[in-house]
Amino acid sequence: MKILTGALLAVALALGLTGWRLQTVSERLAAEKAQSAALADDLARQVQAGQQLRDRLDSLDLSLSRLHETQTAHTRQLGQTLAGIDRIEKSEGDSHESVECLDLRVPSELDGWLR
């Protein structure tokens, strides 16, 4: 009977120790699950931020391409306008000063009226 009581006490002690270890592992598992969920949320936010950044970079690239095209067109138009101004010759009824004034700056208010 002493042996059976000793064996039962050893089994009870082993079950108690196993239960305590199971509780500890269960608590750790819950903490790890919470940390894993927090990391998954952070990863989702980072992926969304990356997507927004990629969309913004695509938009910036498109804007810069349009700006370059517009600048090229304006540069071409300015070159044509300047070439046209250089080809202006004295016509009938023009004074000598009218051709010489082509190299002078025009007041901005007058320039606005002429446009």
C-alpha positions in Angstrom: 0.0 0.0 0.0 2.9 2.3 0.8 4.2 1.7 -2.7 0.8 2.5 -4.3 0.5 5.7 -2.2 4.0 6.7 -3.2 3.3 6.0 -6.9 0.0 8.0 -6.7 1.8 10.9 -5.0 4.5 10.8 -7.7 1.8 10.8 -10.4 -0.1 13.7 -8.7 3.1 15.6 -8.4 4.0 15.0 -12.1 0.5 16.0 -13.1 0.7 19.2 -11.0 4.1 20.1 -12.5 2.8 19.3 -16.0 -0.3 21.5 -15.4 1.9 24.4 -14.2 4.2 24.1 -17.2 1.1 23.9 -19.5 -0.2 27.1 -18.0 3.1 28.9 -18.5 3.3 27.7 -22.1 -0.3 28.8 -22.6 0.5 32.3 -21.3 3.5 32.5 -23.5 1.5 31.4 -26.5 -1.1 34.1 -25.9 1.6 36.7 -25.6 3.2 35.5 -28.8 -0.1 35.5 -30.6 -0.7 39.1 -29.5 2.7 40.1 -30.7 2.2 38.3 -34.0 -1.1 40.1 -34.5 0.6 43.5 -33.8 3.4 42.7 -36.2 0.8 41.6 -38.9 -1.0 44.9 -38.4 2.3 46.8 -38.7 3.2 44.9 -41.8 -0.2 45.7 -43.4 0.3 49.4 -42.6 3.8 49.3 -44.2 2.5 47.6 -47.3 -0.3 50.2 -47.6 2.3 53.0 -47.1 4.5 51.4 -49.8 1.6 51.3 -52.2 0.8 54.9 -51.5 4.4 55.9 -52.1 4.5 53.9 -55.3 1.3 55.7 -56.5 2.7 59.0 -55.6 6.0 58.3 -57.4 4.1 57.3 -60.5 2.1 60.5 -60.3 5.3 62.5 -59.8 6.9 60.7 -62.8 3.9 61.5 -64.9 3.9 65.2 -63.8 7.6 65.5 -64.5 7.1 64.0 -68.0 4.3 66.4 -68.7 6.4 69.3 -67.4 9.3 68.3 -69.6 7.1 68.0 -72.7 5.5 71.5 -71.9 9.0 73.0 -71.3 10.2 71.6 -74.6 7.2 72.9 -76.5 7.6 76.4 -74.9 11.3 76.4 -75.6 10.6 75.5 -79.3 7.9 78.2 -79.5 10.3 80.8 -77.9 13.0 79.9 -80.4 10.5 80.3 -83.3 9.3 83.7 -81.9 12.9 84.9 -81.4 13.8 83.8 -84.9 10.8 85.6 -86.2 11.8 88.8 -84.3 15.3 88.5 -85.8 13.8 88.4 -89.3 11.8 91.6 -88.9 12.9 94.1 -91.5 12.2 97.7 -92.0 8.9 98.1 -93.9 7.4 101.1 -95.7 6.3 103.7 -93.2 8.7 102.5 -90.4 11.2 104.9 -89.0 14.8 104.0 -88.3 14.1 103.8 -84.6 11.3 101.3 -85.0 13.7 98.5 -86.0 16.4 99.6 -83.5 13.9 99.3 -80.6 13.5 95.6 -81.1 16.5 95.0 -78.8 14.9 97.2 -76.0 12.8 95.9 -73.1 9.1 96.6 -73.3 7.3 97.7 -70.1 5.3 94.8 -68.6 2.0 96.7 -68.8 2.4 97.4 -72.5 3.4 93.8 -73.0 0.2 92.7 -71.3 -1.9 94.9 -73.5 -0.2 93.6 -76.6 -0.8 90.0 -75.7 
